């Protein structure tokens, strides 16, 4: 986050990081931001998040791998040849117009963690099978 000057970062596991709190994890800051949003909008939490539910997503999926770095390089190589936009801020993020995914290494285990979203449920399932095959290959 510091290197890219990003103001917010979060993980599905519930860890939230803010530039204004010196890039440190701050659940309290996340709560304050949510409460501010609720007060300013005069909407319920479910009303606030409903417009965000437009993509089909996987839950975070863990894969045990022996060579995390090598597998990330393989994924980058495969999808860059297909014209995907590739980001390497946290693992490898691969973006197409109608779907994307991130594979990142665990810092504590021999695991790669996959998160994938797509515009349709069928595309999400198809691409999940595709990416899983590469990771487990």
N, CA, C and O atoms as CSV, one atom per row, in Angstrom:
chain,resi,resn,atom,element,x,y,z
A,1,UNK,N,N,0.816,-1.197,0.000
A,1,UNK,CA,C,0.000,0.000,0.000
A,1,UNK,C,C,0.859,1.260,0.000
A,1,UNK,O,O,0.546,2.229,-0.692
A,2,UNK,N,N,1.941,1.246,0.776
A,2,UNK,CA,C,2.816,2.418,0.819
A,2,UNK,C,C,3.430,2.669,-0.544
A,2,UNK,O,O,3.439,3.801,-1.027
A,3,UNK,N,N,3.942,1.620,-1.164
A,3,UNK,CA,C,4.616,1.754,-2.458
A,3,UNK,C,C,3.690,2.331,-3.521
A,3,UNK,O,O,4.114,3.161,-4.325
A,4,UNK,N,N,2.433,1.901,-3.535
A,4,UNK,CA,C,1.472,2.348,-4.542
A,4,UNK,C,C,0.623,3.526,-4.069
A,4,UNK,O,O,-0.216,4.021,-4.822
A,5,UNK,N,N,0.831,3.981,-2.830
A,5,UNK,CA,C,0.085,5.082,-2.231
A,5,UNK,C,C,-1.425,4.830,-2.272
A,5,UNK,O,O,-2.206,5.687,-2.685
A,6,UNK,N,N,-1.808,3.631,-1.831
A,6,UNK,CA,C,-3.207,3.219,-1.833
A,6,UNK,C,C,-3.825,3.623,-0.504
A,6,UNK,O,O,-3.215,3.429,0.548
A,7,UNK,N,N,-5.043,4.188,-0.542
A,7,UNK,CA,C,-5.644,4.686,0.699
A,7,UNK,C,C,-6.369,3.614,1.493
A,7,UNK,O,O,-6.615,3.805,2.684
A,8,UNK,N,N,-6.725,2.473,0.864
A,8,UNK,CA,C,-7.451,1.423,1.574
A,8,UNK,C,C,-7.101,0.061,0.992
A,8,UNK,O,O,-6.963,-0.093,-0.221
A,9,UNK,N,N,-6.961,-0.911,1.863
A,9,UNK,CA,C,-6.772,-2.295,1.438
A,9,UNK,C,C,-7.550,-3.190,2.374
A,9,UNK,O,O,-7.674,-2.902,3.564
A,10,UNK,N,N,-8.077,-4.277,1.834
A,10,UNK,CA,C,-8.855,-5.184,2.665
A,10,UNK,C,C,-8.699,-6.615,2.219
A,10,UNK,O,O,-8.291,-6.895,1.092
A,11,UNK,N,N,-9.030,-7.514,3.117
A,11,UNK,CA,C,-8.990,-8.942,2.836
A,11,UNK,C,C,-10.343,-9.539,3.175
A,11,UNK,O,O,-11.051,-9.027,4.042
A,12,UNK,N,N,-10.705,-10.613,2.500
A,12,UNK,CA,C,-11.968,-11.283,2.784
A,12,UNK,C,C,-12.027,-11.805,4.210
A,12,UNK,O,O,-13.110,-12.023,4.753
A,13,UNK,N,N,-10.878,-12.002,4.808
A,13,UNK,CA,C,-10.832,-12.509,6.178
A,13,UNK,C,C,-11.191,-11.437,7.209
A,13,UNK,O,O,-11.215,-11.711,8.409
A,14,UNK,N,N,-11.466,-10.223,6.745
A,14,UNK,CA,C,-11.908,-9.171,7.661
A,14,UNK,C,C,-10.812,-8.247,8.151
A,14,UNK,O,O,-10.999,-7.535,9.137
A,15,UNK,N,N,-9.674,-8.246,7.481
A,15,UNK,CA,C,-8.592,-7.326,7.840
A,15,UNK,C,C,-8.687,-6.109,6.930
A,15,UNK,O,O,-8.774,-6.248,5.710
A,16,UNK,N,N,-8.670,-4.921,7.519
A,16,UNK,CA,C,-8.801,-3.686,6.760
A,16,UNK,C,C,-7.660,-2.745,7.129
A,16,UNK,O,O,-7.334,-2.576,8.304
A,17,UNK,N,N,-7.061,-2.135,6.112
A,17,UNK,CA,C,-5.888,-1.280,6.285
A,17,UNK,C,C,-6.188,0.086,5.669
A,17,UNK,O,O,-6.762,0.164,4.583
A,18,UNK,N,N,-5.807,1.147,6.349
A,18,UNK,CA,C,-6.096,2.498,5.897
A,18,UNK,C,C,-4.828,3.333,5.884
A,18,UNK,O,O,-4.008,3.261,6.799
A,19,UNK,N,N,-4.685,4.118,4.842
A,19,UNK,CA,C,-3.556,5.036,4.754
A,19,UNK,C,C,-3.555,5.991,5.949
A,19,UNK,O,O,-2.506,6.270,6.530
A,20,UNK,N,N,-4.734,6.485,6.306
A,20,UNK,CA,C,-4.825,7.471,7.382
A,20,UNK,C,C,-4.501,6.900,8.760
A,20,UNK,O,O,-4.325,7.651,9.720
A,21,UNK,N,N,-4.422,5.567,8.858
A,21,UNK,CA,C,-3.972,4.975,10.131
A,21,UNK,C,C,-2.596,4.342,9.937
A,21,UNK,O,O,-2.278,3.299,10.509
A,22,UNK,N,N,-1.789,5.015,9.105
A,22,UNK,CA,C,-0.393,4.646,8.882
A,22,UNK,C,C,-0.238,3.255,8.270
A,22,UNK,O,O,0.720,2.536,8.554
A,23,UNK,N,N,-1.218,2.891,7.413
A,23,UNK,CA,C,-1.204,1.617,6.667
A,23,UNK,C,C,-1.293,0.404,7.592
A,23,UNK,O,O,-0.970,-0.712,7.186
A,24,UNK,N,N,-1.726,0.618,8.817
A,24,UNK,CA,C,-1.870,-0.478,9.759
A,24,UNK,C,C,-3.292,-1.015,9.705
A,24,UNK,O,O,-4.229,-0.297,9.356
A,25,UNK,N,N,-3.440,-2.288,10.055
A,25,UNK,CA,C,-4.780,-2.853,10.125
A,25,UNK,C,C,-5.566,-2.119,11.197
A,25,UNK,O,O,-5.053,-1.837,12.280
A,26,UNK,N,N,-6.831,-1.811,10.877
A,26,UNK,CA,C,-7.648,-1.108,11.856
A,26,UNK,C,C,-9.116,-1.476,11.680
A,26,UNK,O,O,-9.826,-0.891,10.861
A,27,UNK,N,N,-9.553,-2.446,12.454
A,27,UNK,CA,C,-10.975,-2.809,12.455
A,27,UNK,C,C,-11.808,-1.652,12.971
A,27,UNK,O,O,-12.926,-1.430,12.507
A,28,UNK,N,N,-11.269,-0.917,13.926
A,28,UNK,CA,C,-11.981,0.228,14.477
A,28,UNK,C,C,-12.206,1.299,13.404
A,28,UNK,O,O,-13.290,1.878,13.327
A,29,UNK,N,N,-11.198,1.563,12.585
A,29,UNK,CA,C,-11.342,2.546,11.514
A,29,UNK,C,C,-12.399,2.072,10.511
A,29,UNK,O,O,-13.184,2.881,10.017
A,30,UNK,N,N,-12.425,0.788,10.213
A,30,UNK,CA,C,-13.434,0.248,9.303
A,30,UNK,C,C,-14.837,0.455,9.883
A,30,UNK,O,O,-15.753,0.873,9.173
A,31,UNK,N,N,-14.994,0.169,11.142
A,31,UNK,CA,C,-16.288,0.367,11.803
A,31,UNK,C,C,-16.701,1.837,11.750
A,31,UNK,O,O,-17.856,2.143,11.457
A,32,UNK,N,N,-15.781,2.735,12.026
A,32,UNK,CA,C,-16.076,4.175,11.988
A,32,UNK,C,C,-16.532,4.584,10.593
A,32,UNK,O,O,-17.503,5.327,10.452
A,33,UNK,N,N,-15.844,4.110,9.566
A,33,UNK,CA,C,-16.205,4.451,8.179
A,33,UNK,C,C,-17.613,3.945,7.842
A,33,UNK,O,O,-18.400,4.660,7.222
A,34,UNK,N,N,-17.924,2.721,8.248
A,34,UNK,CA,C,-19.250,2.155,7.987
A,34,UNK,C,C,-20.320,2.951,8.728
A,34,UNK,O,O,-21.367,3.266,8.161
A,35,UNK,N,N,-20.062,3.273,9.985
A,35,UNK,CA,C,-21.036,4.045,10.759
A,35,UNK,C,C,-21.252,5.435,10.159
A,35,UNK,O,O,-22.383,5.921,10.116
A,36,UNK,N,N,-20.178,6.077,9.696
A,36,UNK,CA,C,-20.303,7.377,9.031
A,36,UNK,C,C,-21.181,7.265,7.795
A,36,UNK,O,O,-22.048,8.106,7.558
A,37,UNK,N,N,-20.950,6.227,7.013
A,37,UNK,CA,C,-21.730,6.006,5.799
A,37,UNK,C,C,-23.207,5.780,6.123
A,37,UNK,O,O,-24.084,6.316,5.444
A,38,UNK,N,N,-23.474,4.999,7.144
A,38,UNK,CA,C,-24.858,4.742,7.556
A,38,UNK,C,C,-25.545,6.033,8.006
A,38,UNK,O,O,-26.697,6.282,7.650
A,39,UNK,N,N,-24.842,6.847,8.782
A,39,UNK,CA,C,-25.419,8.107,9.260
A,39,UNK,C,C,-25.674,9.082,8.116
A,39,UNK,O,O,-26.730,9.712,8.058
A,40,UNK,N,N,-24.713,9.207,7.211
A,40,UNK,CA,C,-24.825,10.165,6.112
A,40,UNK,C,C,-25.880,9.761,5.094
A,40,UNK,O,O,-26.527,10.625,4.502
A,41,UNK,N,N,-26.064,8.469,4.882
A,41,UNK,CA,C,-26.960,8.013,3.820
A,41,UNK,C,C,-28.396,7.832,4.292
A,41,UNK,O,O,-29.322,7.881,3.481
A,42,UNK,N,N,-28.596,7.625,5.586
A,42,UNK,CA,C,-29.915,7.327,6.148
A,42,UNK,C,C,-30.514,6.063,5.517
A,42,UNK,O,O,-31.729,5.956,5.355
A,43,UNK,N,N,-29.645,5.112,5.165
A,43,UNK,CA,C,-30.074,3.820,4.610
A,43,UNK,C,C,-29.610,2.711,5.551
A,43,UNK,O,O,-28.715,2.895,6.376
A,44,UNK,N,N,-30.253,1.554,5.395
A,44,UNK,CA,C,-29.806,0.393,6.167
A,44,UNK,C,C,-28.554,-0.187,5.506
A,44,UNK,O,O,-28.234,0.139,4.363
A,45,UNK,N,N,-27.862,-1.039,6.233
A,45,UNK,CA,C,-26.663,-1.681,5.689
A,45,UNK,C,C,-27.022,-2.498,4.444
A,45,UNK,O,O,-26.300,-2.446,3.448
A,46,UNK,N,N,-28.117,-3.243,4.484
A,46,UNK,CA,C,-28.497,-4.060,3.322
A,46,UNK,C,C,-28.814,-3.190,2.112
A,46,UNK,O,O,-28.527,-3.585,0.982
A,47,UNK,N,N,-29.395,-2.021,2.323
A,47,UNK,CA,C,-29.664,-1.103,1.212
A,47,UNK,C,C,-28.362,-0.553,0.626
A,47,UNK,O,O,-28.254,-0.363,-0.585
A,48,UNK,N,N,-27.384,-0.302,1.483
A,48,UNK,CA,C,-26.098,0.228,1.001
A,48,UNK,C,C,-25.330,-0.795,0.166
A,48,UNK,O,O,-24.711,-0.433,-0.835
A,49,UNK,N,N,-25.363,-2.060,0.563
A,49,UNK,CA,C,-24.548,-3.058,-0.139
A,49,UNK,C,C,-25.253,-3.675,-1.350
A,49,UNK,O,O,-24.591,-4.279,-2.193
A,50,UNK,N,N,-26.563,-3.540,-1.456
A,50,UNK,CA,C,-27.295,-4.180,-2.560
A,50,UNK,C,C,-26.751,-3.817,-3.948
A,50,UNK,O,O,-26.597,-4.715,-4.775
A,51,UNK,N,N,-26.454,-2.543,-4.242
A,51,UNK,CA,C,-25.926,-2.219,-5.577
A,51,UNK,C,C,-24.561,-2.842,-5.869
A,51,UNK,O,O,-24.158,-2.945,-7.028
A,52,UNK,N,N,-23.857,-3.254,-4.829
A,52,UNK,CA,C,-22.534,-3.855,-5.006
A,52,UNK,C,C,-22.615,-5.331,-5.378
A,52,UNK,O,O,-21.611,-5.919,-5.780
A,53,UNK,N,N,-23.771,-5.928,-5.253
A,53,UNK,CA,C,-23.939,-7.355,-5.499
A,53,UNK,C,C,-24.288,-7.636,-6.963
A,53,UNK,O,O,-25.318,-8.246,-7.251
A,54,UNK,N,N,-23.441,-7.196,-7.875
A,54,UNK,CA,C,-23.751,-7.398,-9.280
A,54,UNK,C,C,-22.861,-8.440,-9.949
A,54,UNK,O,O,-23.055,-8.747,-11.125
A,55,UNK,N,N,-21.903,-8.980,-9.233
A,55,UNK,CA,C,-21.006,-9.982,-9.796
A,55,UNK,C,C,-21.195,-11.313,-9.081
A,55,UNK,O,O,-21.680,-11.371,-7.951
A,56,UNK,N,N,-20.806,-12.361,-9.757
A,56,UNK,CA,C,-20.834,-13.700,-9.161
A,56,UNK,C,C,-19.415,-14.023,-8.740
A,56,UNK,O,O,-18.476,-13.867,-9.520
A,57,UNK,N,N,-19.259,-14.478,-7.493
A,57,UNK,CA,C,-17.912,-14.649,-6.959
A,57,UNK,C,C,-17.760,-15.983,-6.266
A,57,UNK,O,O,-18.728,-16.601,-5.824
A,58,UNK,N,N,-16.528,-16.398,-6.189
A,58,UNK,CA,C,-16.194,-17.566,-5.392
A,58,UNK,C,C,-15.887,-17.088,-3.978
A,58,UNK,O,O,-15.629,-15.904,-3.756
A,59,UNK,N,N,-15.915,-17.985,-3.057
A,59,UNK,CA,C,-15.319,-17.705,-1.760
A,59,UNK,C,C,-13.813,-17.875,-1.957
A,59,UNK,O,O,-13.392,-18.392,-2.991
A,60,UNK,N,N,-13.010,-17.462,-1.013
A,60,UNK,CA,C,-11.573,-17.674,-1.126
A,60,UNK,C,C,-11.296,-19.176,-1.070
A,60,UNK,O,O,-11.742,-19.866,-0.153
A,61,UNK,N,N,-10.553,-19.672,-2.065
A,61,UNK,CA,C,-10.244,-21.097,-2.164
A,61,UNK,C,C,-8.743,-21.267,-1.989
A,61,UNK,O,O,-7.954,-20.571,-2.628
A,62,UNK,N,N,-8.352,-22.189,-1.127
A,62,UNK,CA,C,-6.940,-22.444,-0.852
A,62,UNK,C,C,-6.466,-23.681,-1.594
A,62,UNK,O,O,-7.174,-24.685,-1.677
A,63,UNK,N,N,-5.249,-23.592,-2.135
A,63,UNK,CA,C,-4.615,-24.702,-2.836
A,63,UNK,C,C,-3.234,-24.929,-2.249
A,63,UNK,O,O,-2.439,-23.994,-2.149
A,64,UNK,N,N,-2.941,-26.162,-1.860
A,64,UNK,CA,C,-1.604,-26.494,-1.365
A,64,UNK,C,C,-0.697,-26.692,-2.573
A,64,UNK,O,O,-0.968,-27.521,-3.442
A,65,UNK,N,N,0.374,-25.924,-2.614
A,65,UNK,CA,C,1.336,-26.024,-3.714
A,65,UNK,C,C,2.751,-26.029,-3.137
A,65,UNK,O,O,3.011,-25.455,-2.080
A,66,UNK,N,N,3.654,-26.689,-3.852
A,66,UNK,CA,C,5.047,-26.749,-3.396
A,66,UNK,C,C,5.839,-25.514,-3.809
A,66,UNK,O,O,6.707,-25.048,-3.071
A,67,UNK,N,N,5.534,-24.984,-5.002
A,67,UNK,CA,C,6.298,-23.867,-5.551
A,67,UNK,C,C,5.357,-22.700,-5.831
A,67,UNK,O,O,4.896,-22.528,-6.960
A,68,UNK,N,N,5.072,-21.902,-4.810
A,68,UNK,CA,C,4.128,-20.793,-4.952
A,68,UNK,C,C,4.603,-19.792,-6.013
A,68,UNK,O,O,3.829,-19.362,-6.868
A,69,UNK,N,N,5.869,-19.437,-5.942
A,69,UNK,CA,C,6.408,-18.450,-6.883
A,69,UNK,C,C,6.326,-18.956,-8.323
A,69,UNK,O,O,5.933,-18.215,-9.224
A,70,UNK,N,N,6.693,-20.201,-8.533
A,70,UNK,CA,C,6.646,-20.785,-9.871
A,70,UNK,C,C,5.239,-20.846,-10.428
A,70,UNK,O,O,5.023,-20.593,-11.613
A,71,UNK,N,N,4.277,-21.184,-9.573
A,71,UNK,CA,C,2.882,-21.264,-10.014
A,71,UNK,C,C,2.342,-19.885,-10.370
A,71,UNK,O,O,1.595,-19.743,-11.338
A,72,UNK,N,N,2.713,-18.869,-9.598
A,72,UNK,CA,C,2.291,-17.503,-9.919
A,72,UNK,C,C,2.878,-17.047,-11.251
A,72,UNK,O,O,2.196,-16.392,-12.039
A,73,UNK,N,N,4.128,-17.388,-11.503
A,73,UNK,CA,C,4.755,-17.045,-12.783
A,73,UNK,C,C,4.054,-17.762,-13.942
A,73,UNK,O,O,3.856,-17.177,-15.007
A,74,UNK,N,N,3.684,-19.019,-13.732
A,74,UNK,CA,C,2.969,-19.777,-14.769
A,74,UNK,C,C,1.621,-19.122,-15.093
A,74,UNK,O,O,1.265,-18.969,-16.261
A,75,UNK,N,N,0.886,-18.743,-14.063
A,75,UNK,CA,C,-0.415,-18.089,-14.261
A,75,UNK,C,C,-0.237,-16.782,-15.020
A,75,UNK,O,O,-0.972,-16.500,-15.966
A,76,UNK,N,N,0.735,-15.992,-14.605
A,76,UNK,CA,C,1.000,-14.720,-15.292
A,76,UNK,C,C,1.335,-14.962,-16.754
A,76,UNK,O,O,0.829,-14.249,-17.621
A,77,UNK,N,N,2.163,-15.934,-17.047
A,77,UNK,CA,C,2.572,-16.247,-18.412
A,77,UNK,C,C,1.373,-16.666,-19.268
A,77,UNK,O,O,1.203,-16.183,-20.388
A,78,UNK,N,N,0.552,-17.559,-18.737
A,78,UNK,CA,C,-0.608,-18.060,-19.494
A,78,UNK,C,C,-1.562,-16.923,-19.845
A,78,UNK,O,O,-1.972,-16.786,-20.997
A,79,UNK,N,N,-1.913,-16.112,-18.859
A,79,UNK,CA,C,-2.946,-15.100,-19.083
A,79,UNK,C,C,-2.424,-13.836,-19.757
A,79,UNK,O,O,-3.201,-13.129,-20.399
A,80,UNK,N,N,-1.152,-13.533,-19.635
A,80,UNK,CA,C,-0.625,-12.383,-20.377
A,80,UNK,C,C,-0.643,-12.675,-21.874
A,80,UNK,O,O,-0.840,-11.767,-22.682
A,81,UNK,N,N,-0.439,-13.935,-22.244
A,81,UNK,CA,C,-0.519,-14.323,-23.661
A,81,UNK,C,C,-1.938,-14.211,-24.208
A,81,UNK,O,O,-2.132,-14.100,-25.419
A,82,UNK,N,N,-2.927,-14.238,-23.323
A,82,UNK,CA,C,-4.324,-14.108,-23.735
A,82,UNK,C,C,-4.795,-12.656,-23.728
A,82,UNK,O,O,-5.964,-12.377,-23.997
A,83,UNK,N,N,-3.891,-11.738,-23.421
A,83,UNK,CA,C,-4.221,-10.318,-23.450
A,83,UNK,C,C,-4.830,-9.765,-22.178
A,83,UNK,O,O,-5.409,-8.679,-22.193
A,84,UNK,N,N,-4.711,-10.482,-21.093
A,84,UNK,CA,C,-5.267,-10.000,-19.825
A,84,UNK,C,C,-4.436,-8.848,-19.282
A,84,UNK,O,O,-3.242,-8.736,-19.558
A,85,UNK,N,N,-5.088,-8.001,-18.510
A,85,UNK,CA,C,-4.378,-6.993,-17.745
A,85,UNK,C,C,-3.850,-7.705,-16.502
A,85,UNK,O,O,-4.609,-8.374,-15.801
A,86,UNK,N,N,-2.568,-7.567,-16.231
A,86,UNK,CA,C,-1.924,-8.256,-15.112
A,86,UNK,C,C,-1.427,-7.219,-14.109
A,86,UNK,O,O,-0.757,-6.256,-14.481
A,87,UNK,N,N,-1.760,-7.422,-12.838
A,87,UNK,CA,C,-1.239,-6.614,-11.734
A,87,UNK,C,C,-0.532,-7.557,-10.772
A,87,UNK,O,O,-0.956,-8.696,-10.578
A,88,UNK,N,N,0.548,-7.069,-10.174
A,88,UNK,CA,C,1.305,-7.914,-9.253
A,88,UNK,C,C,1.528,-7.218,-7.913
A,88,UNK,O,O,2.616,-7.291,-7.343
A,89,UNK,N,N,0.500,-6.546,-7.417
A,89,UNK,CA,C,0.617,-5.873,-6.129
A,89,UNK,C,C,0.584,-6.896,-5.006
A,89,UNK,O,O,1.401,-6.828,-4.089
A,90,UNK,N,N,-0.344,-7.841,-5.061
A,90,UNK,CA,C,-0.468,-8.878,-4.033
A,90,UNK,C,C,-0.723,-10.192,-4.754
A,90,UNK,O,O,-1.871,-10.533,-5.039
A,91,UNK,N,N,0.332,-10.924,-5.048
A,91,UNK,CA,C,0.203,-12.125,-5.873
A,91,UNK,C,C,0.048,-11.701,-7.318
A,91,UNK,O,O,0.741,-10.795,-7.780
A,92,UNK,N,N,-0.857,-12.352,-8.037
A,92,UNK,CA,C,-1.127,-12.026,-9.435
A,92,UNK,C,C,-2.618,-11.792,-9.589
A,92,UNK,O,O,-3.429,-12.656,-9.257
A,93,UNK,N,N,-2.977,-10.615,-10.095
A,93,UNK,CA,C,-4.366,-10.318,-10.430
A,93,UNK,C,C,-4.466,-10.290,-11.943
A,93,UNK,O,O,-3.693,-9.611,-12.619
A,94,UNK,N,N,-5.430,-11.038,-12.467
A,94,UNK,CA,C,-5.652,-11.177,-13.903
A,94,UNK,C,C,-7.032,-10.605,-14.209
A,94,UNK,O,O,-8.030,-11.031,-13.628
A,95,UNK,N,N,-7.082,-9.626,-15.135
A,95,UNK,CA,C,-8.357,-8.967,-15.438
A,95,UNK,C,C,-8.701,-9.052,-16.909
A,95,UNK,O,O,-7.879,-8.764,-17.779
A,96,UNK,N,N,-9.938,-9.455,-17.169
A,96,UNK,CA,C,-10.549,-9.391,-18.492
A,96,UNK,C,C,-11.788,-8.499,-18.357
A,96,UNK,O,O,-12.136,-8.097,-17.247
A,97,UNK,N,N,-12.446,-8.191,-19.456
A,97,UNK,CA,C,-13.616,-7.310,-19.397
A,97,UNK,C,C,-14.762,-7.894,-18.582
A,97,UNK,O,O,-15.483,-7.150,-17.918
A,98,UNK,N,N,-14.944,-9.212,-18.621
A,98,UNK,CA,C,-16.117,-9.807,-17.990
A,98,UNK,C,C,-15.801,-10.745,-16.825
A,98,UNK,O,O,-16.702,-11.374,-16.270
A,99,UNK,N,N,-14.517,-10.839,-16.454
A,99,UNK,CA,C,-14.155,-11.642,-15.280
A,99,UNK,C,C,-12.747,-11.289,-14.849
A,99,UNK,O,O,-11.974,-10.719,-15.620
A,100,UNK,N,N,-12.418,-11.630,-13.611
A,100,UNK,CA,C,-11.079,-11.392,-13.081
A,100,UNK,C,C,-10.831,-12.363,-11.936
A,100,UNK,O,O,-11.757,-12.955,-11.381
A,101,UNK,N,N,-9.547,-12.509,-11.599
A,101,UNK,CA,C,-9.207,-13.287,-10.420
A,101,UNK,C,C,-7.884,-12.827,-9.841
A,101,UNK,O,O,-7.069,-12.191,-10.509
A,102,UNK,N,N,-7.699,-13.171,-8.572
A,102,UNK,CA,C,-6.439,-12.913,-7.888
A,102,UNK,C,C,-5.992,-14.213,-7.247
A,102,UNK,O,O,-6.776,-14.910,-6.603
A,103,UNK,N,N,-4.711,-14.529,-7.435
A,103,UNK,CA,C,-4.085,-15.651,-6.741
A,103,UNK,C,C,-2.924,-15.060,-5.964
A,103,UNK,O,O,-2.039,-14.418,-6.530
A,104,UNK,N,N,-2.941,-15.286,-4.664
A,104,UNK,CA,C,-1.877,-14.723,-3.839
A,104,UNK,C,C,-1.343,-15.793,-2.906
A,104,UNK,O,O,-2.078,-16.684,-2.481
A,105,UNK,N,N,-0.072,-15.700,-2.594
A,105,UNK,CA,C,0.510,-16.693,-1.681
A,105,UNK,C,C,0.159,-16.376,-0.232
A,105,UNK,O,O,0.088,-15.215,0.168
A,106,UNK,N,N,-0.055,-17.424,0.533
A,106,UNK,CA,C,-0.186,-17.270,1.971
A,106,UNK,C,C,1.187,-16.912,2.525
A,106,UNK,O,O,2.205,-17.407,2.042
A,107,UNK,N,N,1.214,-16.065,3.523
A,107,UNK,CA,C,2.483,-15.709,4.167
A,107,UNK,C,C,2.896,-16.719,5.222
A,107,UNK,O,O,4.033,-16.701,5.695
A,108,UNK,N,N,1.973,-17.602,5.593
A,108,UNK,CA,C,2.253,-18.511,6.699
A,108,UNK,C,C,2.175,-19.989,6.336
A,108,UNK,O,O,2.599,-20.840,7.118
A,109,UNK,N,N,1.634,-20.306,5.150
A,109,UNK,CA,C,1.465,-21.706,4.763
A,109,UNK,C,C,1.854,-21.885,3.301
A,109,UNK,O,O,1.979,-20.908,2.563
A,110,UNK,N,N,2.046,-23.141,2.883
A,110,UNK,CA,C,2.334,-23.437,1.480
A,110,UNK,C,C,1.032,-23.464,0.689
A,110,UNK,O,O,0.662,-24.482,0.103
A,111,UNK,N,N,0.347,-22.325,0.685
A,111,UNK,CA,C,-0.950,-22.228,0.025
A,111,UNK,C,C,-0.977,-21.063,-0.937
A,111,UNK,O,O,-0.346,-20.031,-0.705
A,112,UNK,N,N,-1.715,-21.238,-2.019
A,112,UNK,CA,C,-2.130,-20.130,-2.861
A,112,UNK,C,C,-3.610,-19.926,-2.588
A,112,UNK,O,O,-4.366,-20.887,-2.450
A,113,UNK,N,N,-4.019,-18.657,-2.510
A,113,UNK,CA,C,-5.406,-18.316,-2.224
A,113,UNK,C,C,-6.022,-17.670,-3.462
A,113,UNK,O,O,-5.490,-16.697,-3.995
A,114,UNK,N,N,-7.140,-18.219,-3.909
A,114,UNK,CA,C,-7.805,-17.768,-5.135
A,114,UNK,C,C,-9.120,-17.088,-4.805
A,114,UNK,O,O,-9.915,-17.591,-4.012
A,115,UNK,N,N,-9.338,-15.927,-5.432
A,115,UNK,CA,C,-10.636,-15.244,-5.435
A,115,UNK,C,C,-10.947,-14.906,-6.884
A,115,UNK,O,O,-10.087,-14.405,-7.608
A,116,UNK,N,N,-12.178,-15.178,-7.309
A,116,UNK,CA,C,-12.553,-14.992,-8.712
A,116,UNK,C,C,-13.958,-14.409,-8.779
A,116,UNK,O,O,-14.838,-14.797,-8.010
A,117,UNK,N,N,-14.163,-13.473,-9.703
A,117,UNK,CA,C,-15.475,-12.885,-9.960
A,117,UNK,C,C,-15.727,-12.845,-11.454
A,117,UNK,O,O,-14.798,-12.737,-12.254
A,118,UNK,N,N,-17.006,-12.933,-11.821
A,118,UNK,CA,C,-17.394,-12.842,-13.226
A,118,UNK,C,C,-18.757,-12.169,-13.330
A,118,UNK,O,O,-19.486,-12.052,-12.345
A,119,UNK,N,N,-19.087,-11.732,-14.538
A,119,UNK,CA,C,-20.355,-11.045,-14.757
A,119,UNK,C,C,-21.553,-11.980,-14.687
A,119,UNK,O,O,-22.659,-11.542,-14.370
A,120,UNK,N,N,-21.349,-13.265,-14.979
A,120,UNK,CA,C,-22.450,-14.232,-14.924
A,120,UNK,C,C,-22.029,-15.444,-14.103
A,120,UNK,O,O,-20.840,-15.715,-13.935
A,121,UNK,N,N,-23.010,-16.160,-13.603
A,121,UNK,CA,C,-22.714,-17.354,-12.814
A,121,UNK,C,C,-22.059,-18.435,-13.670
A,121,UNK,O,O,-21.124,-19.102,-13.227
A,122,UNK,N,N,-22.551,-18.608,-14.900
A,122,UNK,CA,C,-21.973,-19.623,-15.789
A,122,UNK,C,C,-20.512,-19.323,-16.099
A,122,UNK,O,O,-19.676,-20.226,-16.082
A,123,UNK,N,N,-20.199,-18.057,-16.381
A,123,UNK,CA,C,-18.816,-17.681,-16.666
A,123,UNK,C,C,-17.946,-17.880,-15.436
A,123,UNK,O,O,-16.807,-18.332,-15.551
A,124,UNK,N,N,-18.466,-17.548,-14.262
A,124,UNK,CA,C,-17.703,-17.738,-13.025
A,124,UNK,C,C,-17.349,-19.208,-12.850
A,124,UNK,O,O,-16.206,-19.536,-12.533
A,125,UNK,N,N,-18.320,-20.095,-13.053
A,125,UNK,CA,C,-18.072,-21.538,-12.894
A,125,UNK,C,C,-17.077,-22.042,-13.931
A,125,UNK,O,O,-16.186,-22.827,-13.608
A,126,UNK,N,N,-17.223,-21.598,-15.171
A,126,UNK,CA,C,-16.307,-22.016,-16.243
A,126,UNK,C,C,-14.875,-21.582,-15.945
A,126,UNK,O,O,-13.943,-22.379,-16.060
A,127,UNK,N,N,-14.704,-20.331,-15.568
A,127,UNK,CA,C,-13.364,-19.801,-15.319
A,127,UNK,C,C,-12.767,-20.366,-14.035
A,127,UNK,O,O,-11.550,-20.521,-13.933
A,128,UNK,N,N,-13.601,-20.671,-13.070
A,128,UNK,CA,C,-13.105,-21.313,-11.855
A,128,UNK,C,C,-12.511,-22.675,-12.191
A,128,UNK,O,O,-11.428,-23.015,-11.713
A,129,UNK,N,N,-13.211,-23.459,-13.011
A,129,UNK,CA,C,-12.666,-24.764,-13.435
A,129,UNK,C,C,-11.324,-24.577,-14.160
A,129,UNK,O,O,-10.378,-25.330,-13.931
A,130,UNK,N,N,-11.257,-23.576,-15.026
A,130,UNK,CA,C,-10.050,-23.298,-15.813
A,130,UNK,C,C,-8.863,-22.950,-14.910
A,130,UNK,O,O,-7.780,-23.516,-15.052
A,131,UNK,N,N,-9.075,-22.026,-13.993
A,131,UNK,CA,C,-7.985,-21.568,-13.120
A,131,UNK,C,C,-7.579,-22.676,-12.145
A,131,UNK,O,O,-6.391,-22.864,-11.883
A,132,UNK,N,N,-8.557,-23.408,-11.609
A,132,UNK,CA,C,-8.241,-24.509,-10.696
A,132,UNK,C,C,-7.360,-25.544,-11.404
A,132,UNK,O,O,-6.417,-26.066,-10.809
A,133,UNK,N,N,-7.661,-25.836,-12.652
A,133,UNK,CA,C,-6.886,-26.802,-13.415
A,133,UNK,C,C,-5.433,-26.357,-13.533
A,133,UNK,O,O,-4.519,-27.173,-13.413
A,134,UNK,N,N,-5.220,-25.076,-13.766
A,134,UNK,CA,C,-3.850,-24.552,-13.876
A,134,UNK,C,C,-3.140,-24.651,-12.531
A,134,UNK,O,O,-1.994,-25.093,-12.462
A,135,UNK,N,N,-3.810,-24.247,-11.476
A,135,UNK,CA,C,-3.167,-24.246,-10.156
A,135,UNK,C,C,-2.846,-25.673,-9.713
A,135,UNK,O,O,-1.772,-25.931,-9.168
A,136,UNK,N,N,-3.765,-26.587,-9.945
A,136,UNK,CA,C,-3.582,-27.963,-9.478
A,136,UNK,C,C,-2.764,-28.798,-10.458
A,136,UNK,O,O,-2.297,-29.886,-10.120
A,137,UNK,N,N,-2.589,-28.272,-11.701
A,137,UNK,CA,C,-1.941,-28.978,-12.796
A,137,UNK,C,C,-0.644,-29.548,-12.482
A,137,UNK,O,O,-0.016,-30.164,-13.343
